[in-house]
């Protein structure tokens, strides 16, 4: 017997499928989709049997034998279509795409994860509002429909999307189907996970990056075999194959964490659409601020739209007010805390309620410069400003890309002046200010340096929930997943972070973040309030976020996209050339631009990336625009230039 095998490796040639002969003792174990060990060059690697060939076929070379059949894993045949789609759409090799769906390679997996001792109980105590019930009934019918569109639940923050997810999961299980629930990050969405565990107990498998290899192995097989029919996790949870998949739920579908940074650079929402279509499953995505692309598809009948306009058991959204920081300067208030925000904090804290302050910048000062010559201290590896950090024991400069640390200079390295100045405000500076204003209050800072593990986050979350923290100061880690009844005020220290970045989605991302953060206040029986501080009080995302008005923001944004021909009116592919030698990186991107011109393909650039050097590599890029995608010419160019970074439908253009 002869078989064609896709190896679990990034291949750099046009040949991506290899033929092997099957020893007689393995013949009965071989089938399409079988996981096998094969020799490739001098290495022994894994691969999957793609097809069987007639053993009478003549070959021009001596064929190597398959070494062994691994485990009882068989990739369902329908997933070969998924693998080929990923390879073509996200411009990677077949082996690269295939590797996403294989079980972890563990020689001697330790004993399985001990299940939580949770009883299974029905969600009868979950009472849906009229709005929720109407959405649920429509989606319930779609679970058994032959032809299914993906569905978007567009619900304001606190509208109760999770309750609908739980009810739909119960229905899918009753039909004998399995369910995948994607969340942006397990660590930052404890309440969503807790709700499902309360209802479904040990039917749930959790997948996330903090699991050991053995734990990942057992989680994979628990869901693959159906012993645990519910899988909850970030984007990687979508990659455990299931022939019996009936429902995929993507919560907070607008989050960029659903896009993979490394090859294959897939987007989990787009991949979920293809998997659901292939397996005839129902895909439900939910968000208070859906991606412009998703809402556009909903407006044009490609995605079914379901609206939740009211908060669960409440009519009103938090009142929001904009503070123009230019007025604060005119009033000689140079504190990062405006007079209005200070007044509202005093009121809320007097009532024994809690305050959430948001600034999406770590550190104490965002850059350090010489006041005489203007020299800015840059990272030696990344050519971007070093951020000043100050804590109780030390002060230092830190690069937020490569994590390089340096001592704070006492003299300017250019002109040797001692007039070193710290510019901008980071979360550390805000913490110092708040502690000086409220020395008797319990204050906690939340960012990626203070919250490193799920255990760290759980401890913080439980303390905040119990009312043991009065004021939380946080980065975007606090923008989602927090449902704390006593938070009566959200203060957005600066709404302008990211607003003016050179990216067509800058306004969209700013609006999403401001709306999500604002939605943390006014839970339970409180209406809540949000203070938005900004130097651009009339900008569209700030005004729309203040009014909780997604639709007006969408209308203004979609007209701009159409005017300048940006997605969803076209497709983008970003190509990056990186090299420690700047001339080489520049020549590679220029060479590609000439090929694009020869093929009459539209593109922007080439040019230097916004982050011109990262991790000691110089970076040049160009952005290809297409009316239709995938594009055969682009696929051929990507195969011929795999030393470049190809990013289809990029979320990051910096």
PAMI-550193 format. One line per field, with one value per residue (C-alpha): residue in three letters; z, y, x. Coordinates in nm, 3 decimals, padded with zeros to 5 digits. Layout:
REM residues N
rest (ALA; ...)
up (Z; ...)
north (Y; ...)
east (X; ...)
This chain:
REM residues 654
rest (UNK; UNK; UNK; UNK; UNK; UNK; UNK; UNK; UNK; UNK; UNK; UNK; UNK; UNK; UNK; UNK; UNK; UNK; UNK; UNK; UNK; UNK; UNK; UNK; UNK; UNK; UNK; UNK; UNK; UNK; UNK; UNK; UNK; UNK; UNK; UNK; UNK; UNK; UNK; UNK; UNK; UNK; UNK; UNK; UNK; UNK; UNK; UNK; UNK; UNK; UNK; UNK; UNK; UNK; UNK; UNK; UNK; UNK; UNK; UNK; UNK; UNK; UNK; UNK; UNK; UNK; UNK; UNK; UNK; UNK; UNK; UNK; UNK; UNK; UNK; UNK; UNK; UNK; UNK; UNK; UNK; UNK; UNK; UNK; UNK; UNK; UNK; UNK; UNK; UNK; UNK; UNK; UNK; UNK; UNK; UNK; UNK; UNK; UNK; UNK; UNK; UNK; UNK; UNK; UNK; UNK; UNK; UNK; UNK; UNK; UNK; UNK; UNK; UNK; UNK; UNK; UNK; UNK; UNK; UNK; UNK; UNK; UNK; UNK; UNK; UNK; UNK; UNK; UNK; UNK; UNK; UNK; UNK; UNK; UNK; UNK; UNK; UNK; UNK; UNK; UNK; UNK; UNK; UNK; UNK; UNK; UNK; UNK; UNK; UNK; UNK; UNK; UNK; UNK; UNK; UNK; UNK; UNK; UNK; UNK; UNK; UNK; UNK; UNK; UNK; UNK; UNK; UNK; UNK; UNK; UNK; UNK; UNK; UNK; UNK; UNK; UNK; UNK; UNK; UNK; UNK; UNK; UNK; UNK; UNK; UNK; UNK; UNK; UNK; UNK; UNK; UNK; UNK; UNK; UNK; UNK; UNK; UNK; UNK; UNK; UNK; UNK; UNK; UNK; UNK; UNK; UNK; UNK; UNK; UNK; UNK; UNK; UNK; UNK; UNK; UNK; UNK; UNK; UNK; UNK; UNK; UNK; UNK; UNK; UNK; UNK; UNK; UNK; UNK; UNK; UNK; UNK; UNK; UNK; UNK; UNK; UNK; UNK; UNK; UNK; UNK; UNK; UNK; UNK; UNK; UNK; UNK; UNK; UNK; UNK; UNK; UNK; UNK; UNK; UNK; UNK; UNK; UNK; UNK; UNK; UNK; UNK; UNK; UNK; UNK; UNK; UNK; UNK; UNK; UNK; UNK; UNK; UNK; UNK; UNK; UNK; UNK; UNK; UNK; UNK; UNK; UNK; UNK; UNK; UNK; UNK; UNK; UNK; UNK; UNK; UNK; UNK; UNK; UNK; UNK; UNK; UNK; UNK; UNK; UNK; UNK; UNK; UNK; UNK; UNK; UNK; UNK; UNK; UNK; UNK; UNK; UNK; UNK; UNK; UNK; UNK; UNK; UNK; UNK; UNK; UNK; UNK; UNK; UNK; UNK; UNK; UNK; UNK; UNK; UNK; UNK; UNK; UNK; UNK; UNK; UNK; UNK; UNK; UNK; UNK; UNK; UNK; UNK; UNK; UNK; UNK; UNK; UNK; UNK; UNK; UNK; UNK; UNK; UNK; UNK; UNK; UNK; UNK; UNK; UNK; UNK; UNK; UNK; UNK; UNK; UNK; UNK; UNK; UNK; UNK; UNK; UNK; UNK; UNK; UNK; UNK; UNK; UNK; UNK; UNK; UNK; UNK; UNK; UNK; UNK; UNK; UNK; UNK; UNK; UNK; UNK; UNK; UNK; UNK; UNK; UNK; UNK; UNK; UNK; UNK; UNK; UNK; UNK; UNK; UNK; UNK; UNK; UNK; UNK; UNK; UNK; UNK; UNK; UNK; UNK; UNK; UNK; UNK; UNK; UNK; UNK; UNK; UNK; UNK; UNK; UNK; UNK; UNK; UNK; UNK; UNK; UNK; UNK; UNK; UNK; UNK; UNK; UNK; UNK; UNK; UNK; UNK; UNK; UNK; UNK; UNK; UNK; UNK; UNK; UNK; UNK; UNK; UNK; UNK; UNK; UNK; UNK; UNK; UNK; UNK; UNK; UNK; UNK; UNK; UNK; UNK; UNK; UNK; UNK; UNK; UNK; UNK; UNK; UNK; UNK; UNK; UNK; UNK; UNK; UNK; UNK; UNK; UNK; UNK; UNK; UNK; UNK; UNK; UNK; UNK; UNK; UNK; UNK; UNK; UNK; UNK; UNK; UNK; UNK; UNK; UNK; UNK; UNK; UNK; UNK; UNK; UNK; UNK; UNK; UNK; UNK; UNK; UNK; UNK; UNK; UNK; UNK; UNK; UNK; UNK; UNK; UNK; UNK; UNK; UNK; UNK; UNK; UNK; UNK; UNK; UNK; UNK; UNK; UNK; UNK; UNK; UNK; UNK; UNK; UNK; UNK; UNK; UNK; UNK; UNK; UNK; UNK; UNK; UNK; UNK; UNK; UNK; UNK; UNK; UNK; UNK; UNK; UNK; UNK; UNK; UNK; UNK; UNK; UNK; UNK; UNK; UNK; UNK; UNK; UNK; UNK; UNK; UNK; UNK; UNK; UNK; UNK; UNK; UNK; UNK; UNK; UNK; UNK; UNK; UNK; UNK; UNK; UNK; UNK; UNK; UNK; UNK; UNK; UNK; UNK; UNK; UNK; UNK; UNK; UNK; UNK; UNK; UNK; UNK; UNK; UNK; UNK; UNK; UNK; UNK; UNK; UNK; UNK; UNK; UNK; UNK; UNK; UNK; UNK; UNK; UNK; UNK; UNK; UNK; UNK; UNK; UNK; UNK; UNK; UNK; UNK; UNK; UNK; UNK; UNK; UNK; UNK; UNK; UNK; UNK; UNK; UNK; UNK; UNK; UNK; UNK; UNK; UNK; UNK; UNK; UNK; UNK; UNK; UNK)
up (00.000; -00.083; 00.097; 00.048; 00.371; 00.468; 00.707; 01.017; 00.896; 00.714; 00.367; 00.152; -00.183; -00.413; -00.293; 00.020; 00.009; 00.017; -00.076; 00.151; 00.141; 00.426; 00.592; 00.601; 00.982; 00.964; 00.672; 00.890; 01.092; 00.797; 00.690; 00.557; 00.843; 01.043; 01.240; 01.146; 01.212; 00.894; 00.794; 00.623; 00.539; 00.849; 01.083; 01.212; 01.222; 01.241; 00.945; 00.845; 00.571; 00.305; 00.048; -00.048; -00.374; -00.583; -00.479; -00.844; -00.936; -01.056; -00.897; -01.020; -00.676; -00.381; -00.145; 00.231; 00.475; 00.732; 01.073; 01.289; 01.343; 01.640; 01.891; 01.791; 01.644; 01.300; 01.147; 01.018; 00.637; 00.634; 00.810; 00.504; 00.334; 00.636; 00.620; 00.248; 00.301; 00.577; 00.355; 00.065; 00.262; 00.520; 00.279; 00.462; 00.379; 00.413; 00.690; 00.878; 00.856; 00.943; 01.258; 01.411; 01.439; 01.573; 01.935; 02.149; 02.103; 02.448; 02.485; 02.835; 02.931; 03.303; 03.456; 03.340; 03.492; 03.803; 03.732; 03.955; 04.171; 04.031; 03.992; 03.665; 03.700; 03.448; 03.383; 03.491; 03.733; 03.440; 03.346; 03.010; 02.936; 02.645; 02.424; 02.523; 02.480; 02.129; 02.026; 02.188; 02.014; 01.672; 01.729; 01.871; 01.540; 01.352; 01.543; 01.347; 01.021; 00.710; 00.578; 00.850; 00.835; 01.105; 01.369; 01.544; 01.884; 01.907; 02.266; 02.480; 02.768; 03.043; 02.814; 02.908; 02.608; 02.836; 02.942; 02.575; 02.522; 02.814; 02.685; 02.334; 02.476; 02.660; 02.336; 02.143; 02.408; 02.399; 02.025; 02.100; 01.964; 02.101; 02.162; 02.137; 02.327; 02.245; 02.485; 02.426; 02.726; 02.989; 03.259; 03.196; 03.167; 03.494; 03.537; 03.196; 03.271; 03.622; 03.487; 03.249; 03.516; 03.754; 03.494; 03.310; 03.564; 03.442; 03.089; 03.030; 02.907; 02.942; 02.702; 02.758; 02.738; 03.107; 03.089; 03.096; 02.786; 02.957; 03.053; 02.696; 02.573; 02.798; 02.718; 02.347; 02.373; 02.620; 02.358; 02.049; 02.183; 02.313; 02.677; 02.752; 02.492; 02.586; 02.518; 02.646; 02.560; 02.353; 01.976; 02.006; 02.136; 01.781; 01.670; 01.836; 01.562; 01.618; 01.366; 01.595; 01.637; 01.651; 01.792; 01.798; 02.017; 01.992; 02.277; 02.234; 01.865; 01.819; 02.017; 01.825; 02.040; 01.804; 01.539; 01.552; 01.547; 01.403; 01.094; 01.022; 01.090; 01.103; 01.252; 01.475; 01.374; 01.002; 01.063; 01.277; 00.984; 00.750; 01.003; 01.085; 00.715; 00.647; 00.940; 00.901; 01.255; 01.393; 01.456; 01.703; 01.767; 02.028; 02.106; 02.224; 01.967; 01.676; 01.413; 01.132; 00.892; 01.090; 01.127; 00.756; 00.674; 00.910; 00.732; 00.399; 00.497; 00.507; 00.887; 01.078; 01.313; 01.661; 01.874; 02.254; 02.320; 02.698; 02.992; 03.172; 03.409; 03.360; 03.124; 03.146; 03.043; 03.251; 03.215; 03.047; 03.042; 02.837; 03.001; 02.767; 02.906; 02.732; 02.974; 03.266; 03.148; 03.107; 03.467; 03.566; 03.671; 03.556; 03.736; 03.518; 03.727; 03.609; 03.851; 03.744; 03.788; 04.133; 04.233; 04.122; 04.290; 04.617; 04.587; 04.501; 04.767; 05.029; 04.943; 04.999; 04.631; 04.403; 04.130; 03.817; 03.651; 03.303; 03.115; 02.843; 02.910; 03.143; 03.321; 03.479; 03.178; 02.814; 02.699; 02.834; 02.654; 02.692; 02.741; 02.576; 02.251; 02.233; 02.214; 02.302; 02.472; 02.234; 02.276; 02.116; 01.980; 01.865; 01.791; 01.988; 02.302; 02.631; 02.898; 03.242; 03.535; 03.901; 04.200; 04.571; 04.518; 04.182; 03.877; 03.525; 03.152; 02.984; 02.621; 02.598; 02.285; 02.363; 02.743; 02.745; 03.070; 03.115; 03.397; 03.385; 03.238; 03.447; 03.137; 02.780; 02.564; 02.281; 02.438; 02.795; 02.948; 03.289; 03.205; 03.158; 03.148; 03.179; 02.944; 02.937; 03.194; 03.243; 03.485; 03.749; 03.755; 03.793; 04.085; 04.258; 04.207; 04.337; 04.646; 04.729; 04.684; 04.875; 05.125; 05.335; 05.045; 04.935; 04.587; 04.340; 04.007; 03.732; 03.432; 03.264; 03.512; 03.829; 03.693; 03.539; 03.608; 03.632; 04.006; 04.030; 03.844; 04.048; 04.375; 04.250; 04.113; 04.438; 04.648; 04.416; 04.412; 04.795; 04.821; 04.964; 04.702; 04.673; 04.361; 04.074; 03.825; 03.516; 03.152; 02.892; 03.117; 03.302; 02.986; 02.968; 03.191; 03.503; 03.638; 03.983; 04.139; 04.340; 04.063; 04.034; 03.847; 03.558; 03.489; 03.152; 03.216; 02.846; 02.561; 02.311; 02.341; 02.000; 01.851; 01.599; 01.507; 01.131; 01.096; 00.920; 01.224; 01.482; 01.537; 01.550; 01.812; 02.021; 02.015; 02.109; 02.402; 02.536; 02.512; 02.676; 02.965; 03.013; 03.038; 03.356; 03.563; 03.657; 03.710; 03.946; 04.076; 03.998; 03.686; 03.709; 03.553; 03.320; 03.292; 02.961; 02.961; 02.620; 02.422; 02.124; 02.270; 01.927; 01.772; 01.642; 01.857; 02.178; 02.117; 02.010; 02.312; 02.543; 02.392; 02.379; 02.012; 01.805; 01.505; 01.455; 01.487; 01.236; 00.985; 01.002; 00.989; 00.704; 00.486; 00.543; 00.459; 00.137; 00.040; 00.072; -00.029; 00.292; 00.435; 00.418; 00.063; -00.021; 00.113; 00.251; 00.266; 00.450; 00.355; 00.584; 00.514; 00.828; 00.853; 01.083; 00.770; 00.679; 00.312; 00.271; 00.422; 00.197; -00.119; -00.051; -00.020; -00.326; -00.526; -00.430; -00.521; -00.874; -00.908; -00.791; -01.052; -01.324; -01.222; -01.214; -00.845; -00.636; -00.326; -00.079; -00.021; 00.009; 00.315; 00.662; 00.924; 01.204; 01.436; 01.210; 01.411; 01.655; 01.821; 01.636; 01.291; 01.050; 00.909; 00.573; 00.448; 00.182; 00.183; -00.109; -00.187; -00.372; -00.465; -00.447; -00.223; -00.220; -00.523; -00.728; -00.809; -00.440; -00.342; -00.604; -00.486; -00.122; -00.207; -00.396; -00.115; 00.209; 00.372; 00.389; 00.640; 00.471; 00.679; 00.523; 00.666; 00.919; 01.245; 01.300; 01.040; 01.266)
north (00.000; 00.353; 00.661; 01.035; 01.215; 01.583; 01.631; 01.848; 02.093; 02.425; 02.318; 02.565; 02.391; 02.340; 01.979; 01.971; 01.611; 01.314; 00.948; 00.657; 00.283; 00.106; -00.198; -00.507; -00.496; -00.144; -00.196; -00.260; 00.057; 00.291; 00.502; 00.854; 01.098; 00.862; 01.026; 00.864; 00.897; 00.938; 00.990; 01.324; 01.398; 01.308; 01.369; 01.169; 01.380; 01.344; 01.363; 01.279; 01.039; 01.250; 00.977; 00.614; 00.516; 00.200; -00.001; -00.101; 00.260; 00.279; 00.529; 00.665; 00.647; 00.413; 00.493; 00.522; 00.337; 00.484; 00.422; 00.388; 00.486; 00.725; 00.706; 00.649; 00.995; 01.024; 01.367; 01.381; 01.402; 01.725; 01.896; 01.843; 02.107; 02.333; 02.279; 02.359; 02.670; 02.797; 02.734; 02.930; 03.208; 03.275; 03.209; 02.932; 02.576; 02.278; 02.139; 02.466; 02.464; 02.094; 02.136; 02.347; 02.047; 01.776; 01.654; 01.766; 01.538; 01.384; 01.055; 00.968; 01.189; 01.213; 01.119; 01.322; 01.649; 01.594; 01.706; 01.960; 01.798; 01.991; 01.860; 01.917; 02.130; 02.276; 02.647; 02.668; 02.948; 03.162; 03.379; 03.544; 03.885; 03.921; 04.044; 03.756; 03.497; 03.621; 03.595; 03.253; 03.108; 03.219; 03.076; 02.753; 02.696; 02.756; 02.475; 02.218; 02.414; 02.271; 02.604; 02.822; 03.170; 03.278; 03.486; 03.806; 03.895; 04.270; 04.354; 04.652; 04.584; 04.397; 04.289; 03.921; 03.752; 03.484; 03.365; 03.304; 03.119; 02.887; 02.812; 02.741; 02.510; 02.311; 02.274; 02.158; 01.896; 01.774; 01.716; 01.507; 01.771; 01.916; 02.287; 02.518; 02.848; 03.098; 03.377; 03.636; 03.521; 03.261; 03.456; 03.776; 03.621; 03.424; 03.504; 03.360; 03.039; 03.020; 03.053; 02.761; 02.548; 02.608; 02.471; 02.203; 02.089; 01.815; 01.822; 02.113; 02.094; 02.410; 02.489; 02.770; 02.849; 02.788; 02.414; 02.170; 01.957; 01.658; 01.867; 01.996; 01.635; 01.521; 01.829; 01.758; 01.397; 01.474; 01.693; 01.499; 01.174; 01.345; 01.248; 01.622; 01.776; 02.143; 02.312; 02.665; 02.853; 03.124; 03.097; 02.769; 02.592; 02.605; 02.377; 02.053; 01.857; 01.727; 01.546; 01.609; 01.985; 02.148; 02.496; 02.747; 03.056; 03.346; 03.595; 03.951; 03.883; 04.227; 04.134; 04.134; 03.843; 03.618; 03.690; 03.474; 03.667; 03.386; 03.170; 03.050; 03.401; 03.294; 03.491; 03.266; 03.428; 03.377; 03.024; 02.950; 03.058; 02.812; 02.524; 02.587; 02.597; 02.275; 02.084; 02.244; 02.382; 02.703; 02.989; 03.260; 03.564; 03.825; 04.178; 04.520; 04.663; 04.415; 04.459; 04.694; 04.402; 04.177; 04.441; 04.525; 04.157; 04.158; 04.463; 04.282; 03.947; 03.745; 03.722; 03.705; 04.003; 03.976; 04.292; 04.330; 04.701; 04.686; 04.584; 04.270; 04.374; 04.742; 05.017; 05.263; 05.254; 05.442; 05.820; 05.942; 06.286; 06.420; 06.641; 06.857; 06.844; 07.172; 07.339; 07.182; 07.339; 07.678; 07.642; 07.560; 07.207; 07.010; 06.689; 06.389; 06.380; 06.643; 06.847; 06.669; 06.323; 06.417; 06.548; 06.227; 06.007; 06.190; 06.134; 05.764; 05.684; 05.870; 05.634; 05.334; 05.236; 05.144; 05.330; 05.198; 05.416; 05.324; 05.421; 05.197; 05.280; 05.096; 05.270; 05.611; 05.825; 05.727; 05.861; 06.025; 06.314; 06.579; 06.928; 07.092; 06.899; 06.706; 06.361; 06.081; 05.767; 05.476; 05.099; 04.970; 04.668; 04.826; 05.198; 05.299; 05.516; 05.350; 05.382; 05.511; 05.287; 05.380; 05.166; 05.144; 04.970; 05.087; 05.307; 05.201; 05.227; 04.940; 04.854; 04.726; 04.523; 04.328; 04.383; 04.529; 04.712; 05.000; 05.227; 05.580; 05.808; 06.100; 06.275; 06.305; 06.055; 06.315; 06.655; 06.542; 06.780; 06.686; 06.827; 06.488; 06.516; 06.253; 06.311; 06.168; 05.969; 05.596; 05.387; 05.401; 05.781; 05.768; 05.526; 05.766; 06.055; 05.860; 05.738; 06.098; 06.211; 05.918; 05.792; 05.611; 05.415; 05.060; 05.092; 04.822; 04.847; 04.595; 04.550; 04.273; 04.316; 04.287; 04.018; 03.744; 03.430; 03.318; 03.282; 03.648; 03.760; 03.536; 03.679; 04.035; 03.960; 03.802; 04.093; 04.347; 04.152; 04.135; 04.511; 04.485; 04.731; 05.088; 05.206; 04.996; 05.154; 04.939; 04.898; 04.717; 04.408; 04.562; 04.644; 04.308; 04.033; 04.244; 04.247; 04.406; 04.527; 04.815; 04.985; 05.316; 05.520; 05.458; 05.724; 05.710; 05.906; 05.956; 05.857; 05.961; 05.667; 05.502; 05.748; 05.896; 05.590; 05.542; 05.260; 05.262; 05.084; 05.334; 05.496; 05.158; 05.021; 05.340; 05.326; 04.956; 05.007; 05.317; 05.149; 04.827; 05.012; 05.240; 04.929; 04.816; 05.067; 05.056; 04.682; 04.528; 04.798; 05.097; 05.314; 05.415; 05.696; 05.734; 06.033; 06.044; 06.274; 06.382; 06.657; 06.581; 06.599; 06.618; 06.309; 06.055; 05.755; 05.962; 06.116; 05.783; 05.603; 05.872; 05.822; 05.440; 05.482; 05.204; 05.263; 05.629; 05.539; 05.255; 05.489; 05.747; 05.482; 05.276; 05.586; 05.667; 05.309; 05.318; 05.657; 05.543; 05.177; 05.000; 04.678; 04.562; 04.707; 04.537; 04.276; 04.356; 04.153; 04.305; 04.190; 04.262; 04.226; 04.197; 04.176; 04.278; 04.437; 04.736; 04.737; 04.372; 04.434; 04.737; 04.554; 04.257; 04.475; 04.680; 04.359; 04.243; 04.580; 04.544; 04.201; 04.343; 04.620; 04.363; 04.175; 04.490; 04.449; 04.755; 04.820; 05.093; 05.154; 05.021; 05.205; 05.184; 05.025; 05.250; 05.039; 05.061; 04.821; 04.549; 04.283; 04.416; 04.374; 04.655; 04.643; 04.749; 04.670; 04.719; 04.659; 04.487; 04.579; 04.339; 04.330; 03.949; 03.711; 03.453; 03.564; 03.309; 03.558; 03.642; 03.274; 03.206; 03.505; 03.400; 03.049; 03.196; 03.441; 03.253; 03.433; 03.737; 03.774; 03.746; 03.858; 03.823; 04.054; 04.207; 04.358; 04.531; 04.765; 04.911)
east (00.000; 00.116; -00.014; 00.017; 00.106; 00.098; 00.392; 00.357; 00.619; 00.650; 00.765; 00.960; 00.909; 00.612; 00.588; 00.371; 00.242; 00.483; 00.434; 00.529; 00.489; 00.309; 00.469; 00.246; 00.208; 00.059; -00.179; -00.485; -00.423; -00.389; -00.684; -00.736; -00.675; -00.450; -00.169; 00.163; 00.534; 00.740; 01.103; 01.165; 01.526; 01.723; 01.432; 01.139; 00.823; 00.446; 00.212; -00.144; -00.251; -00.422; -00.503; -00.437; -00.271; -00.271; 00.034; 00.085; 00.169; 00.529; 00.766; 01.099; 01.260; 01.286; 01.000; 01.051; 00.829; 00.595; 00.753; 00.440; 00.078; 00.045; -00.240; -00.600; -00.635; -00.793; -00.844; -01.205; -01.200; -01.400; -01.106; -00.884; -01.100; -01.045; -00.667; -00.656; -00.870; -00.636; -00.333; -00.481; -00.654; -00.381; -00.091; 00.091; 00.198; -00.035; 00.186; 00.167; -00.214; -00.240; -00.030; -00.310; -00.546; -00.313; -00.300; -00.004; 00.298; 00.342; 00.531; 00.409; 00.114; 00.053; -00.279; -00.578; -00.688; -00.896; -01.250; -01.414; -01.677; -01.968; -02.317; -02.497; -02.805; -03.042; -03.060; -03.425; -03.336; -03.219; -03.513; -03.483; -03.628; -03.870; -03.585; -03.360; -03.636; -03.713; -03.347; -03.311; -03.618; -03.493; -03.146; -03.289; -03.470; -03.143; -02.971; -03.173; -03.215; -03.049; -02.925; -02.773; -02.630; -02.386; -02.567; -02.464; -02.608; -02.555; -02.632; -02.537; -02.298; -02.482; -02.769; -02.736; -02.575; -02.426; -02.773; -02.860; -02.530; -02.613; -02.963; -02.832; -02.563; -02.832; -03.027; -02.720; -02.638; -02.998; -02.951; -02.642; -02.404; -02.081; -02.020; -01.716; -01.727; -01.452; -01.361; -01.086; -00.880; -00.974; -00.788; -00.985; -01.330; -01.369; -01.737; -01.832; -01.643; -01.791; -02.146; -02.096; -01.927; -02.218; -02.462; -02.263; -02.003; -01.770; -01.911; -01.672; -01.313; -01.103; -00.820; -00.571; -00.200; -00.126; -00.202; 00.091; 00.153; -00.009; -00.311; -00.341; -00.319; -00.606; -00.817; -00.769; -00.885; -01.166; -01.332; -01.218; -01.369; -01.683; -01.631; -01.659; -01.890; -01.830; -01.499; -01.424; -01.110; -00.940; -00.889; -00.693; -01.007; -01.141; -00.857; -00.969; -01.151; -01.502; -01.723; -02.018; -01.987; -02.329; -02.264; -01.977; -02.012; -01.764; -01.802; -01.666; -01.605; -01.446; -01.134; -00.804; -00.681; -00.878; -00.612; -00.299; 00.031; 00.244; 00.196; -00.066; -00.205; -00.570; -00.857; -01.068; -01.400; -01.332; -01.207; -01.515; -01.734; -01.564; -01.570; -01.938; -02.024; -01.829; -01.982; -02.330; -02.301; -02.448; -02.207; -02.317; -02.097; -02.177; -02.061; -02.171; -01.929; -01.906; -01.639; -01.743; -01.699; -01.935; -02.205; -02.179; -02.235; -02.535; -02.679; -02.641; -02.797; -02.474; -02.503; -02.836; -02.871; -03.028; -03.047; -03.052; -03.109; -03.170; -02.957; -03.073; -03.355; -03.269; -03.375; -03.085; -02.719; -02.458; -02.465; -02.145; -01.988; -01.696; -01.431; -01.220; -00.867; -00.782; -01.025; -00.837; -00.512; -00.680; -00.799; -00.438; -00.528; -00.222; -00.319; -00.416; -00.738; -00.987; -01.193; -01.513; -01.360; -01.227; -01.572; -01.746; -01.483; -01.539; -01.916; -01.893; -01.633; -01.840; -02.129; -01.896; -01.913; -01.622; -01.431; -01.263; -00.997; -00.873; -00.557; -00.418; -00.054; 00.181; 00.467; 00.513; 00.611; 00.563; 00.900; 01.215; 01.387; 01.655; 01.511; 01.813; 01.866; 01.536; 01.700; 01.452; 01.587; 01.515; 01.544; 01.867; 01.679; 01.354; 01.415; 01.106; 01.089; 01.177; 00.906; 00.997; 00.892; 00.905; 00.812; 00.894; 01.230; 01.368; 01.329; 01.429; 01.356; 01.171; 01.093; 00.736; 00.818; 01.137; 01.129; 01.482; 01.569; 01.811; 01.915; 01.776; 02.046; 02.172; 02.311; 02.184; 02.381; 02.390; 02.469; 02.555; 02.301; 02.163; 01.818; 01.645; 01.263; 00.988; 00.693; 00.341; 00.145; 00.132; -00.068; 00.211; 00.194; -00.186; -00.147; 00.093; -00.149; -00.449; -00.262; -00.171; -00.533; -00.688; -00.427; -00.688; -00.847; -00.770; -00.616; -00.513; -00.329; -00.410; -00.182; 00.019; 00.304; 00.095; -00.141; 00.072; -00.132; -00.491; -00.438; -00.329; -00.639; -00.871; -00.734; -00.781; -01.127; -01.250; -01.117; -01.281; -01.608; -01.615; -01.566; -01.213; -01.080; -01.211; -01.029; -00.894; -00.653; -00.608; -00.513; -00.725; -00.718; -01.016; -01.212; -01.388; -01.517; -01.571; -01.927; -01.896; -02.226; -02.076; -01.878; -02.063; -01.802; -01.564; -01.303; -01.127; -00.806; -00.730; -00.960; -00.694; -00.454; -00.450; -00.698; -00.452; -00.245; -00.182; -00.435; -00.772; -00.921; -00.788; -01.130; -01.303; -01.062; -01.091; -01.471; -01.473; -01.240; -01.416; -01.758; -01.640; -01.472; -01.772; -01.992; -01.815; -02.017; -02.384; -02.425; -02.685; -02.925; -02.700; -02.722; -02.357; -02.157; -01.858; -01.624; -01.432; -01.126; -00.995; -00.822; -01.051; -01.405; -01.571; -01.407; -01.661; -01.554; -01.552; -01.895; -02.049; -01.902; -02.040; -02.389; -02.358; -02.450; -02.296; -02.521; -02.427; -02.059; -02.105; -02.272; -01.994; -01.721; -01.869; -01.905; -01.536; -01.435; -01.636; -01.496; -01.134; -01.194; -01.101; -01.254; -01.528; -01.520; -01.191; -00.950; -00.605; -00.285; 00.009; 00.360; 00.656; 01.028; 01.239; 01.617; 01.902; 02.049; 01.830; 01.936; 01.832; 01.488; 01.436; 01.553; 01.321; 01.010; 01.110; 01.157; 00.807; 00.656; 00.798; 00.634; 00.302; 00.326; 00.399; 00.085; -00.131; -00.210; -00.301; -00.093; 00.002; 00.373; 00.633; 00.753; 00.901; 00.675; 00.544; 00.760; 01.064; 01.282; 01.172; 01.386; 01.691; 01.532; 01.454; 01.101; 00.956; 00.607; 00.344; -00.031; -00.205; -00.568; -00.801; -01.169; -01.176; -00.988; -00.826; -00.627; -00.428; -00.151; -00.104; -00.101; 00.171; 00.379; 00.348; 00.473; 00.767; 00.852; 00.797; 01.088; 00.856; 00.571; 00.230; -00.065; -00.411; -00.679; -00.436; -00.559; -00.224; -00.072; 00.197)
